[in-house]
């Protein structure tokens, strides 16, 4: 779930430390557009300048009747504070999992001017204002188009420009038409006219469901005989000793085989979904350190020096080098767990990757 916030939501809570933000971060990923970041930073500066002016004036008025001035005004370095706040927003975006703010939408001024001339929302009826609101909306649409499998929750308190005039809880028909034009189904695009509405009418229920499944996952993870033993048996019989061809595991040479897993890291249940009255489908992740064997022609053995990997030459035979590479391994499994039997009834590999590979793009 992606939660796209308009600037007015952040400006109501610049530090984003309220319980509402905490709930939102637990149920989904907060997304900020670059246009939103720039707007918020500008509002932050204006807010500081206004409060600094008022504070300076109040101090002068307080000191004026005193024989000895009691309070000394220390000038606030607003530029420095704004720079710190921008860094804070950038770190928030990184920690949210989106890495960077979503870029400004592509397209020239002509395209936007045509929208304004047509008097379509979020432009005002006279077409004079709405430029920045439209950029916010276009950025959100691009997020919805790019992440086509995700629910998108667009939250803005600007009901005058985004909401239906007859029902403030619905998007304006012009914006619904944009969704249809971009083939973004309304079943996965949600509009909320306040952060409180999103929290009370959606996020809280979602959080309860998440916590319920987290508690269920924790209970299953503690089941030694029904959960841990079947996974260990599966790893020993189907994973260890198996070929890694087709998986994103980078080691020098060819014929990569997972020889062993060095640590006994516990499996973590990432997803739980109900299959039927007696079964859950569970997604399992295991982060471990593995030893992978591979072969490399002796003539290419010098090439391994360029890799930032822990590689050992085990032996050489007839021009072939047998290698062992120690690498971080992430195993993703899917299993069916029976409620009545309280045990895994089937299990399979979903994916294997080297989560700390220095040459992989992720």
N, C-alpha and C positions, 0 to 999 in steps of 0.2 A: 504494500500500500504506500503510495506517494502522496504526501500532504504539501500542496503548493500554497504558500502563504503570500498574501498581498502585503505591501509595506505598512498599511494601517494596523495590521495585527501585531507586527513587531514594534511599531512605534508606541503601542499601548503598554509594552513591557520590554524595554530595550535590552535588558540582560537575559530575557527569556528564562527566568528562574522560577516562574510560578508553577503551581501544581498542574495547570492545564498543559504547559509545555512538556512537563515530565510524563504525563499520560500520553500525549501525542507521540513522543519519542519511543514509548514502549509499544505502541500499536502500529507504528509505521515509520517512514523515513521523511523527515522534513526537507523540502526542496525550496531553494531560494534562487530566483532569477537574478542575473547581474543588474537588470533594471531595478529590481527590488532592493538589492544591496546598495546601489547608488542613491536611490530615493531615501532609504533609511539613514544612510550616512549623512545626507544633506539635512534631513529633518533633525538628526542628532546634533549637528552643528548649530542649526537655528535654535534648538532647544537650549543648548548650553549658553549661547550668546544672550538669549532672552533672560535666562535665570541669572547669569553673571551680571547683567545690567541691573536687574531688579535688586540683587543682593548688594551691589556696590551702592546703589541709591539708598537702600535701607540702612546700610552702615553709616553713610554720610548723615542721614536724618537722625540716627541714634546718637552719633557723636556730636552733632551740632549744639545741643543745649548743655553738653558736659564741659566743665572747666578743663578737664584733662580727657582727651579722646580715649575711649576705653577699648575700642576694637580697631585693628589695623587691617585694611583690605589687602590681601595678597593676590596680585593679578593672576588669573587663570590662563595657562597656556592651552588655548582651545585647539590649536592645530595639533599639538601633541596628543591631547585627549582624543581627538577625532581619529588620529592615526592608530592609536591603541584600540579604539573601538572597531575600526575596520579590520585590524588583525584579529580581534575577537570574533567577528563575523566569519572571517575566512577559516578560522580554526573550528568554529561551530559547524561549518559546511563540511569540513574534512571529517570531523567526528561523527557527523550524521551519516556518512557513507557515500556521499555524492562527489567527493574530492574537490570539485570546483563549482562555482555558481553557474547556472545554466546561461549560455551566452545570449546576447541580444538577438532577436529574430532577424533572419535574412529578408531582403527585399528593400527596394528603393523607396524614396519619399513619395513617388508617384502613386504607388500602391496604397499608401496610407492616406494620401490626400483624397484619392477616389473614395475611400471609406468615409472620410469626413464629409465629403460633398454629398454622399448618399444619405447622410444623417443617421447612419446605423450606429447602434451602441458598440462600444462605450462612449462614443462622441455625444455631446449635448445636441439638443434639437437645432441649435444654430450652427453646429459644426465647428464652433470656435475652440472648444476644449475637449480633451480626451486622448490626446496624443500618447502620453505616458501610460494611461490606463490601457490603451490598445496594445502597447508594447508588452505590458504585463500579461494581457490576455493571449497574445500571440506566443509568448514564451511558454505559457501553461499549455497551450494547444500543441506546441512542438514536443513538450515533455510527454503529453498523452500519446502523441503519434510515435515517438521513439520507444517508449516503454509500453508496448501494445498489450502486454499480458498483465499489467498492473492496474489496480484501482487508482483513480486520480481523485483527490479531494481538494477542490479549489475553495479557499477560504478568504473572503474579503468582506469588510464591513461597509464597503462603498455600494450600498444598495441602489443609489440613484443612477449609477452607470452600469451595474451588472445585473440587477434583479428585475424581474417582471414587475411592471408598474402596478398590476392588480394583485400580485402575490409575492411579497418580499422574500419568500423562502425558495422561489424558483428563479432560474436563469431567465434573462430577457430572451424573447423569441429570436432576436437577431443573433444572439450567441448560440442558441440551440441550433440555428441554421448553420452556423460555422462548424459545429460538431458533426452535423449530418454531412456537410460538404467534405469533411476530412475523414469520413467513415469511422468516427469515434462513437461507439455506442453509448447511449445514455445510461445503460446498465452498469457501466464501469466508470462513469464520470459523475461526480457529485459536487453540488454547489452548496456552500454554507455561508450565511450572511453574518455570522459571528463565530468567534472561537468557542464561546460558551455553548452555542447550539451544536457545534460539531462534537464537543466533549460530552455533553449531556445526552444527546440523541443518538450518538454512534460510538464514539471512542470508549466510553465507560463499559458498554455492553461487549465491545470487542476485547477490552482489557480483561473483563471477567472470563471470557472464553479462553483467552491466552493463558491466564493464570490457572484456569481449570486444567488445560492441557499440559501446562508446565508441571503442575502437581502430579498429573497422571504419568507424565514422562519420568518424573523423579521416582515415583513408586516402581515403575517398570525397571528402571536402571538399577534399583537395589535388589531385583529378583535374581539371585545367583543361579539357580538351576534352570529357570525358565527363560532368562535373557542373556546373562553373561556367558554361561557355559555353551549354549548353542552358537553364539558369536565366535567364541574362541575356537570351537570345533570347526566352524566354517572357515575361519582364517587359516587354520592349520591344514585343512583339506583342499580348499578351493582357491585361496589367495596366495599363501606362501608357496613358492615353487612354480607359480603361474607366470605366463608371459605377460609383459607389459606393453606389447605391441598394440597400438591403437589408443593408448592412454597418454595423457600429457605428463610424461615422466622423462626428463632429459638426462641422459647419461651418455658418455662417449661410446662410440662403436655401435654394434648391432646385437640382435638376439637378447634384448634386455629381459631379465628374469628376476623377480623379487625373491631373493634367497632367504631373507629373514627379517623380522621386525625386532628391533633391539629392546624397546621398552614395552611395558605392559600398561600402556595408556588406556584408561577406561573409555568405552564408547559413550557418546552423548546423543541423545535423541533430539533431533532438530525439528521434526514435524510429526504430528499425530493426526490422522484423519480416519473417520469411521468408514469401514467397508460395508459391514452389515451388522446385524444385531449381536454377533458373537466375535467380530474381528475388527482390529485396527490395522491400518497401514502405517508403518512408522519409518521415518527417514533417519538414518544413523550416520554420524560422522565420527571418525577415529583419526586423530592426529598422532603420528608416530614418527620414529626414525627407522628407516629401512636400509638394508644392504642389497644393492642391485648388482647382479653379475651381467657382464657383457663381453663381447669379443671385438678386437680391433687388429687390423693388419699391423705387423711389426713396423712397416715402413711409415706408418702414420702415428707412431707412438709419441713423437715429439709434440703432436698437436694437442695432447691432453694438458700440456703446461698452460695453454691459454685459457683453460676453463677454470672458473673459480669454484671448483668442486673438490671434495675429499675423495680422490681416486687412488687406488692401490693396484699395482701390477702383481697379480698372484703368481703367474708363471708364463713362460713363452714356449711354444711348441709348433714347429713347422711353419714359422713365419706368422703365427697367430698369438696375440697376447690376450690372456684372460684377465679381466679387470673386475674389481669390486669397488663400487661407488656408494659412499654413505650419504644419504639424502633424506630430507624431510618428506614424508609420505602422508598424504591425506586420503583416507579411504571413505567413500560414501556408499552405504549399503541401504537396501530397502528390504523390509521384512514384514511378514504378516504375523500379528500377535493375537492369539486366541484368548478371549476374556475368560471363558469357562475353564480352559486348560491352564491359563496363566503361563503361557509359554509360546515361544516363537514356533510357528508351524512351517514356515518357508522363508528363505532368504536368498538374496542375489546381490551382485555387485552393480552399483549404479554408476560409479566413476572412481578413478584413481588418478591423483595428480601429485606433483611435487610442489607443495605450496610455498616453498622458499627458493625456487629455482631463480637464479639471477638473470636468466636469459628469456624467461617467459613474460608476456605482456601483462599478466594479472598480478 
